[in-house]
Amino acid sequence: MITNILFVGIGGAFGAISRFGVNEFFENYFTSPAGTLVVNIIGCFFIGIFVGLSLPVKDSTYYFFVIGFLGSFTTMSAFTYQTMVMANTNLINAVSYIMLTVILSILATYVGAMISK
């Protein structure tokens, strides 16, 4: 258990630093918020590769790369991973999860923005 926590923590640190670097690059050289989009696409691509290769084996690579690195690099990879796992057993639950996540996340962002004004 402690070893898995260490793998998650170390992977998370690298993921957060990588996300920061990609976002800084896009903000400094393109003056656009495209960094978040790029991070989400890259994260989803790699989570897809991992799922395709192992569906998933929970070993040290899983804890370091999937939970730690990709989890802090982008939350989109965690969302798509959970959706794929659900879709394998219950497509209706997976579609419901997608709709709720998108709608409630946008709503929460809107409510938070309105409260903070």
C-alpha positions in Angstrom: 0.0 0.0 0.0 2.7 2.5 1.0 4.7 1.6 -2.2 1.6 2.4 -4.3 1.1 5.7 -2.6 4.7 6.6 -3.3 4.3 5.7 -7.0 1.1 7.8 -7.2 2.9 10.8 -5.5 6.0 10.7 -7.6 4.0 10.2 -10.8 1.7 13.0 -9.7 4.5 15.4 -9.2 5.9 14.7 -12.7 2.4 15.0 -14.2 1.7 18.4 -12.5 5.1 19.7 -13.6 4.5 18.5 -17.1 1.0 20.1 -17.2 2.5 23.4 -16.0 5.2 23.3 -18.6 2.8 22.6 -21.5 0.4 25.4 -20.3 3.3 27.8 -19.9 4.5 27.1 -23.4 1.2 27.7 -25.0 0.5 30.9 -23.0 4.0 32.3 -23.8 4.2 31.4 -27.4 0.6 31.3 -28.6 -1.2 33.5 -26.1 -4.1 31.1 -26.1 -5.6 28.6 -23.6 -4.8 25.7 -26.1 -2.5 24.2 -23.5 -5.4 22.7 -21.6 -6.8 21.2 -24.8 -3.4 19.8 -25.8 -2.9 18.3 -22.3 -6.3 16.7 -22.3 -5.8 15.2 -25.8 -2.3 13.9 -24.9 -3.5 12.5 -21.6 -6.5 10.7 -23.2 -4.3 9.4 -26.0 -1.9 7.8 -23.4 -4.7 6.5 -21.2 -6.1 4.9 -24.4 -2.8 3.2 -25.1 -2.6 1.9 -21.5 -6.1 0.6 -21.6 -5.5 -1.0 -25.0 -2.4 -2.7 -23.8 -3.4 -4.0 -20.4 -7.0 -3.2 -19.5 -5.6 -2.5 -16.7 -3.2 -4.5 -14.6 -2.8 -2.6 -11.4 1.0 -2.8 -11.1 3.6 -0.2 -10.3 3.3 1.2 -13.8 -0.5 1.7 -13.3 0.0 3.6 -10.1 2.8 5.7 -11.3 1.7 6.5 -14.9 -2.1 6.2 -14.9 -3.1 7.3 -11.4 -0.1 9.6 -10.7 1.2 11.1 -13.8 -1.9 11.1 -16.0 -4.1 11.8 -13.1 -2.3 15.1 -12.3 -1.4 15.8 -15.9 -5.1 15.8 -16.9 -8.3 14.9 -15.2 -9.7 14.2 -18.6 -7.7 10.9 -18.8 -9.3 9.7 -15.6 -12.8 10.6 -16.9 -12.3 8.7 -20.1 -10.8 5.7 -18.4 -13.7 5.5 -16.0 -16.1 5.8 -18.9 -14.5 3.0 -20.8 -14.5 0.7 -17.8 -18.2 1.4 -17.3 -19.0 1.0 -21.0 -17.6 -2.5 -20.9 -20.2 -3.5 -18.4 -23.1 -1.1 -18.8 -23.4 1.3 -21.7 -26.4 3.2 -20.2 -24.4 3.9 -17.1 -21.4 5.1 -19.1 -23.6 7.5 -21.2 -25.3 8.8 -18.1 -21.9 9.3 -16.5 -20.7 11.3 -19.5 -23.8 13.5 -19.6 -23.8 14.1 -15.8 -20.1 14.9 -15.8 -20.2 17.4 -18.6 -23.4 19.1 -17.6 -22.7 19.3 -13.9 -19.1 20.4 -14.4 -20.2 23.3 -16.7 -23.0 24.1 -14.2 -20.6 24.1 -11.3 -18.1 26.3 -13.1 -20.9 28.7 -13.9 -22.3 28.8 -10.4 -18.7 29.2 -9.0 -18.1 32.1 -11.3 -21.4 33.7 -10.4 -20.7 33.3 -6.7 -17.2 34.8 -6.9 -18.4 38.0 -8.7 
